Amino acid sequence: MQSHNRSLRNAFCLISSRRHSLHSTFSLNAMKGALHSYVFYGFKRIMQQAPYFVLPFGVGYGLIAWAKSKNAYYNSKAGHLAHGHDE
């Protein structure tokens, strides 16, 4: 039984050593430092791109808020009376 386990262990080591020998050390550590880089430079990148997503979002939010309040006024009793929609 022990010889069987030893042969399986040797086969696994052979397969794993072949697998690692096909890759360079750079491809094995492709994401090394990615989180560190994002922590230090991610905020800067986001702030550089902020005008391109914050301003359109703010304009759209303001437009929707204005339209909802205008719609609520038009559908109220005061809106109907002010604009001649008497029933």
Phi, psi and omega in degrees: 000320181292325179293326178295314178297321180294320180291324176294319179296318179294321179294319179295318179296322179295316179295314182292325179290325176293321181296316182285334181286344180278347183250146173278167180292334179288322180286334177286333181247045184294326182261012181295125178084003183293316180293318178299317179294320180293321181299320185272328184247349182294318180297319178298317180295318180295318180293329176290329181266355185303317180300334183278344176237336180283314181297311177298323177296316179296318178295315179296318179295317178297319179297316179294318179296318178296316182295321180294318179291322178295319178295318178297321178293315181297329181268003177270170179298318180296321178294320178295318180291322182290331184251015173073028177262057180285141179245000000 
